[in-house]
Amino acid sequence: MTKPVDLSVQLAPRHKTGLLLKNPVMTASGTFGYGMEYAELFDIQRLGAIVCKGTTLRPRRGNPQVRLVETASGLLNAVGLENVGVGAVIKEKAPIWATWKVPVIINIAGENVREYAQLARRLDGVAGVSALEVNISCPNVAGGGMAFGCSPQAAFEVTAAVREATALPVIVKLTPNVTDITAIAAAAVEAGADALSLINTVVGMAIDLSRRCPLLGNVTGGLSGPAIKPIALHMVYKVSQAVTVPVIGIGGIASASDALEFIMAGASGVQVGTATLANPNAPLEVLEGIERFMREEGVRKLSELVGAAWR
Ligand SMILES: Cc1cc2nc3c(=O)[nH]c(=O)nc-3n(C[C@H](O)[C@H](O)[C@H](O)COP(=O)(O)O)c2cc1C
């Protein structure tokens, strides 16, 4: 008989109720809708958690087309946080999540500190919402977004305001588009973040030769997919050694080996994003592959692998 392996992960050890996941595999915001869209394709309840589309105070229509461009080993997107708004999320989505076993984490984005705090307050105590992921890293919106993730002071202010407005576990999502990500990470932790997730997309662009203009309607977009994995890995490696809270690794994860690289670099959990757009089963395949690796290597607890590659 094969021995059971323990894939569980505590993502918010500093929080009073914690955020205990049965396994480390989550979906990345913006690539898995609100979860329901995928429920018919595979048993989404098997995942560690679902992170839903970025949610704002009011509904947003997003940026003009073109919004998605494929690049070598990657995807450029400039969706611009199109979403139904927090009111509809609370009224229409949360009651369904409340019936699920899998925790749902809401990714929130504001245009200023007050909006982030308002979002956190509205979602506090809503059945079906297990934690907040604070997006201070969206490169595709004019107001707010990435601006908050580019300065330690701004990251501190947003995190502190959200922390004060909610009793939910708070995860802060960082941008790679900075000089020193560890300084931003430290500021978010000091302000009360229970965990950090990184990375959001890397700013980039593409040109249409025949029209002699940028391909994306927004001119620039966020690069994701395999192209950014080495950048993300390095940032997870650095940040996880610099902070005392769990780090969630994101960026180009398409297979269990990708995810295991992040875990050995210091990530306690992982999110699968762009890979799901091409292969909806990707998060489940990542999970099954991690479990298989642990059995083959005789690893009883996932935590034994976290940071195993630190030097
Ligand atoms: C189409 C698309 C939409 C996204 N929307 C959001 C969003 O609403 N909020 C957010 O924090 N990140 C968003 N992201 C970023 C992803 O969650 C993730 O951080 C990034 O894509 C890197 O992971 P990946 O390479 O696995 O996709 C989006 C990414 C894509 C491709």
The ligand as a MOL file (V3000), in Angstrom:
LIG
                    3D

  0  0  0     0  0            999 V3000
M  V30 BEGIN CTAB
M  V30 COUNTS 31 33 0 0 0
M  V30 BEGIN ATOM
M  V30 1 C -5.8060 37.3110 -19.5850 0
M  V30 2 C -5.2050 37.6110 -18.2410 0
M  V30 3 C -5.9280 38.3280 -17.2880 0
M  V30 4 C -5.3720 38.6070 -16.0370 0
M  V30 5 N -6.1090 39.2920 -15.1000 0
M  V30 6 C -5.5880 39.5080 -13.8580 0
M  V30 7 C -6.3720 40.1540 -12.8440 0
M  V30 8 O -7.5360 40.4940 -13.0350 0
M  V30 9 N -5.7800 40.3640 -11.6260 0
M  V30 10 C -4.4800 39.9670 -11.3580 0
M  V30 11 O -3.9860 40.1800 -10.2390 0
M  V30 12 N -3.7450 39.3300 -12.2970 0
M  V30 13 C -4.2580 39.0970 -13.5210 0
M  V30 14 N -3.4990 38.4250 -14.4650 0
M  V30 15 C -2.1360 37.9840 -14.1160 0
M  V30 16 C -2.1210 36.5000 -13.7080 0
M  V30 17 O -2.9310 36.2510 -12.5830 0
M  V30 18 C -0.6650 36.0420 -13.4190 0
M  V30 19 O -0.1470 36.7870 -12.3420 0
M  V30 20 C 0.2470 36.2110 -14.6200 0
M  V30 21 O -0.4290 35.9410 -15.8280 0
M  V30 22 C 1.4890 35.3140 -14.5460 0
M  V30 23 O 1.1500 33.9490 -14.4610 0
M  V30 24 P 1.0440 32.9640 -15.7650 0
M  V30 25 O 2.3210 33.1310 -16.5190 0
M  V30 26 O 0.8470 31.5960 -15.1830 0
M  V30 27 O -0.1270 33.4290 -16.5420 0
M  V30 28 C -4.0400 38.1510 -15.7300 0
M  V30 29 C -3.3220 37.4100 -16.6850 0
M  V30 30 C -3.8780 37.1280 -17.9240 0
M  V30 31 C -3.0850 36.3250 -18.9260 0
M  V30 END ATOM
M  V30 BEGIN BOND
M  V30 1 1 1 2
M  V30 2 1 2 3
M  V30 3 2 2 30
M  V30 4 2 3 4
M  V30 5 1 4 5
M  V30 6 1 4 28
M  V30 7 2 5 6
M  V30 8 1 6 7
M  V30 9 1 6 13
M  V30 10 2 7 8
M  V30 11 1 7 9
M  V30 12 1 9 10
M  V30 13 2 10 11
M  V30 14 1 10 12
M  V30 15 2 12 13
M  V30 16 1 13 14
M  V30 17 1 14 15
M  V30 18 1 14 28
M  V30 19 1 15 16
M  V30 20 1 16 17
M  V30 21 1 16 18
M  V30 22 1 18 19
M  V30 23 1 18 20
M  V30 24 1 20 21
M  V30 25 1 20 22
M  V30 26 1 22 23
M  V30 27 1 23 24
M  V30 28 2 24 25
M  V30 29 1 24 26
M  V30 30 1 24 27
M  V30 31 2 28 29
M  V30 32 1 29 30
M  V30 33 1 30 31
M  V30 END BOND
M  V30 END CTAB
M  END
